[in-house]
Amino acid sequence: GRITLLSRSAERLLGVTGEGVQGKALTDVVPAFAAVLSEREEAGLKAKGQHEVKMQVGNDERTFAVKVTREREGAGEGDVGSVVTFDDISELVQAQRTSAWADVARRIAHEIKNPLTPIQL
């Protein structure tokens, strides 16, 4: 659960420096990831894919797609370590929202125009 290596991209996305966080618990540095990290794989079930996590970084609210890959020790139950990967999908989420609102506006315009056509004729 401790940070041993932090990439430059992760530093930039999270707004932290690698030297300041190495050796600290990831949940202390990024509390928003705690729910994803605490989730354990149940025996016989596939692990969930990515999780969406929203968090405030500086003045911006960002949405991350977070995935945790755990390395298991042979036949033992304990974790040897984990790799946490995440992508900033804030722009994708905003584009999906804009597209959904455009679709709603298009449908409303159609519903309004439909009864107006016979009235114009």
N, C-alpha and C positions, 0 to 999 in steps of 0.2 A: 503493500500500500504506500510505499515511499517512492518519491521521484528520484530516479538515478540518472536519467538523461532527458533533456528537453530540447526539441529541435528549434531552430530559429523561427520557423513558421509558427510553431506553437507559442513561442514567446510573443510574437507579433499579434497573433489572434487573441491571446488571453491578456495581453498588456502587462506581462511580467518579465523578469530577467532570469536566465538559467542559473546564475550564480546565487541569486537570492532564494531560490526554491529547492535546490538540490538537497536531498536528504529529508525534506519535509513531507508530511503526508499529503497525498493529492487532494483528499477531501478538505484539508485545511486551506490549501491554495485555491482550489476551485470547488467550493461547497455545492455548486449546482450539479456537479457530476456524482455526488454522493449516492443518489438513488440508483444510478446505472451501475456504479461499482459494487453496491451492496447486493445486487441481484445475483443470485447463484444459479448455476445450471442444475436443474433437477435431473435425477438419474432417469435415463431413457427418453428424455425430451430434448428436442433440438433447442439450441440457444436462440434467443430472439436476435434479430438482425440489429439494425441501427435504432437508436433512441434519439428523439428530438429533445434538446435541452435549450431552454431560453435563459439568457443571463445578461446582465448589464456589464459592459466593458467600456469604461470611460463614460462618455455621454451617450453611447449607442446601445440599443438592445440588440443583441445578436442571437441567432438561432443556429445551434450546432447539431450536426448528425454525429452521434458518438457511438463508437463500437469498442468493446473490450474483448481482447483475445487473451485467454489464460493458458499458460504452459503448465501441464500437470506432470508430476514426478512419477514416471513408470506406472505401476499398478496402484500406487498410493493415492490417497484422497487429497493430499495437500497441494496447494499452488506453489510452483517454483517462482513464478513471476507473471506479470501481465503487461500487455502492450495496449495502450489506450490511443486510438486514432479518432480524430474528429475533423470535420469539414465545416466551414462557415457557409450555411445555406440560407442566410438572411435574404439575399437578393432573389433566390429561387422562390422562397415563401412569399415575398412581396409580389413577384411576377404572377404567381398562382392566384393570389388575392385579387390583383388587378384584373386578371383574366376572368375570374369568377364574377366580379362586379360588372365587367363589360358584357358578359353573357346575360346577367340579370337585366341590365339596361336594354339589351337587344330584345329580350322576350317581352318586357313591358311595352316597348315601342310597338312591337308586333300586335300585342293585345289591344293597344289603343287604336292603331291604324285599321285593324280588322273591321270593327263596326262603323268606322268613318267612311269607308269606301262606298257602301250602299247609300249612305246619306249624301255623298257628293254626286252620285249618279242621279 
